Amino acid sequence: MALQARFKLEDDDLDCVRAADEGDIEAQCDLGLLLLSHGMETEACGWFQKAARHFHPEAMQWLGRCMISGWGTAPDREAGITWLRRAAARGHATAGHMVAWIDTHPGPAPEGAELEAVLDGIEQKVILGALRETAE
């Protein structure tokens, strides 16, 4: 997948790009996160798809988020939730909490920015909980 840098790549970033290009699944997901952080959503989604096809839980979770939110792809809530479920089934904690929230909130589901805010809140709670556990 060709990548034209629209931001300054550090040495570690270049190593990540090389490893992703060579098929390193972890690097593909990391590159997706790097690109997403720089607003390159379409490119990020492509790298998440590559890693998710190899059952990388973090990539599956981010691909699901991209699909739900329409980051770099046409919005597809159901496909996004499917990817979250796949990530959760592989032990991804954040995806598991997101799926649990989706499953326990019947009725009209929030869409767009409202759903993004809910998922962001879940992610923050999971990360803060993990940080608290490691600090104890």
N, C-alpha and C positions, 0 to 999 in steps of 0.2 A: 504494500500500500504506500504510494508516494506521499511524502509529507513535505510541505513547503513551510518552513518556520516563519511565523508571523510575530515571533517574540524571540528574545535572546535565549539560546540553549546553553546551559551550563554543561560542564564535562560529564556530570552524572546523568544529565538529561540525554546527552549524545549516546552514552553507554546504554541507556534504556531504549532509545530509538533503534540502535544496532541490534540489541538483544531481541526486541519485539519483531524486527524485520527478519531475524533468524529463526523465529518461531517460539521464542520463550514466552510461555503463556502468562506467567506472572508479570513479565515486562510489558506484555500487550495490555494487560489491565492497568498497570502503572502508567503507561503512556496514555491510555484513555483518560485517566484521572488528571494527568498533567494537561492534556489538551482541553478537557472540560474546564479546568481552573483558568484557562486563558480564553474562554469563550468560543472555542473551536468545537462546537457541539456535534456537528456532522462527522468530523474526523474522529472524535472521541467515541461516538456511537459505533463507528466501524470497528475500532479496536476492541471495544467491549464485546461486540458480536463475535469477533475472531476468538477471543478467550472464552466466551460463554459456550461456544460450540464444543469446547474441550472441557466443559463442566467446571470451570473456575467459579466458585461461589460468589466471590466479590464482583467479578465481571457480570455474572448473572443478575446480581442485585442491582448494579448500576445500569445494566441494559434495561431491566424492568423500570427503573426510575426514568430513564430516557424515554421509553415508550409511553409511560403514563403521562409524562410532562410534555412530550413532543420536543424534547431536546435533540436536535439533529436528525429527527425522523418524524413521520406523520404520527400524531397522537393515536395511541391504540391502548386504551385502558385495560381491556381484557388480556391482550398479549403481554402487557407489562406485568399484570398480576400473575400471569402464568410463569413468567421469569422469576418473579419474587418467590413464588411457591417452590420453584425448582431450586433456587438458592437456599431457601429455608430447609428444604428436604436434605440438602447437603451440609446443614449445620450452620448456615450463616445467621448469626444472632439477630442482626438488625432486620434482615428480611423476615425472620420468624416473627418478630414483634410487629412488623408492618402487616404481615398476613393475618396475624391474630386480631389486629385492630380492624382490618377490612372484614374479617369473618364475624366480628361481634357488633358491627354497625350496619344492621339491615336497613332497608328503605333506600330512599334516594341518596346515592353516594355523592360526596363532594367531587367537584371537577376542577380541572385547571389549577389556578393559583391556590385555591382553597385546599385541594388535595395535596399539592406540593408542600404547603405549610404544615399539614398534618404529618406527612412523611418526614419532613425536616425535624419536626418536634420529636418524633419517635426516635430518629437517628441520634439526636442530641441526648435524649434520656439514656439510650443504650450506651453511648460513648461515656457519658458522665458516670453511669453506674459501673462501667468497667474500670474507669480511672479510680473511683472510690474504692473498689475492691482491691486494686493493686496497691493503693496507698496504705491500706490497713495492715 
